[in-house]
C-alpha cells in the first residue's frame, strides 16, 4: 500500500495478477469498517486504488482476503 502515510489517496500493487474474488476492507482504530468492497474473478487485475480523504486523520488497517488468505497492513492518514 503506497504512499504511506497519505493525505487520502492510496494505491495497492499486487505481486501477482489476481483472477480470484477478493474482499477489501479498511478498518479504523476502534474496529469500524470505513470501506468495504468485493471484486469477482471475472477480469484479472493487479492494481487497486482507494480514497480515504473523507475520513479523519489517524491510523487505519487495510485488509484483503483472497483465495482463503488474509493480509493486513496499517496505513496512516494525515491531512
C-alpha positions in Angstrom: 0.0 0.0 0.0 1.5 3.3 -1.0 2.0 6.1 -0.3 2.0 5.5 3.4 1.4 8.0 5.0 -1.0 9.7 2.6 -3.5 12.6 2.6 -6.2 10.2 1.4 -5.4 8.5 -2.0 -3.8 5.1 -1.7 -2.7 2.5 -4.2 -2.1 -1.2 -3.9 0.1 -3.1 -6.4 -0.3 -6.9 -6.0 2.8 -9.0 -6.7 0.7 -11.3 -9.0 -2.2 -10.9 -11.3 -5.3 -11.8 -9.3 -8.1 -13.8 -11.0 -10.0 -15.0 -7.9 -12.6 -13.0 -6.0 -11.2 -10.7 -3.2 -12.6 -8.7 -0.3 -11.1 -5.4 0.7 -11.7 -3.6 4.0 -10.3 -0.5 5.7 -10.9 -0.5 9.4 -10.3 2.4 11.9 -8.7 2.0 15.3 -11.9 1.3 17.1 -12.8 -1.5 14.7 -15.3 0.3 12.5 -15.3 -0.6 8.8 -14.9 2.6 6.8 -14.5 1.0 3.4 -15.6 -2.4 2.2 -15.6 -3.7 -1.4 -15.7 -7.1 -3.1 -14.4 -8.0 -6.5 -15.3 -11.0 -8.6 -12.8 -13.0 -10.5 -14.1 -12.0 -13.9 -11.3 -9.7 -15.0 -7.7 -10.3 -14.0 -6.1 -7.3 -12.2 -3.0 -6.5 -10.2 -3.7 -2.9 -9.2 -6.2 -1.4 -6.8 -6.8 2.2 -5.5 -8.9 3.7 -2.8 -9.5 7.1 -1.2 -9.9 7.9 2.5 -9.8 11.7 2.2 -13.3 11.9 3.7 -12.1 10.2 6.9 -10.4 11.8 9.9 -6.6 11.6 10.2 -5.3 8.6 12.1 -4.2 5.0 11.7 -6.3 2.6 9.7 -5.8 -1.1 8.8 -6.0 -2.1 5.1 -7.2 -5.8 4.9 -7.5 -8.1 1.9 -8.9 -11.6 1.8 -8.1 -13.5 -1.3 -8.0 -17.2 -2.0 -8.5 -18.1 1.7 -5.5 -15.9 2.8 -5.7 -12.8 4.9 -3.4 -9.8 4.5 -3.4 -6.7 6.8 -1.3 -3.6 6.8 -1.5 -0.5 8.9 -1.8 2.8 7.0 -1.5 6.4 8.2 -3.9 9.1 7.0 -2.8 12.7 7.5 -4.4 15.8 6.1 
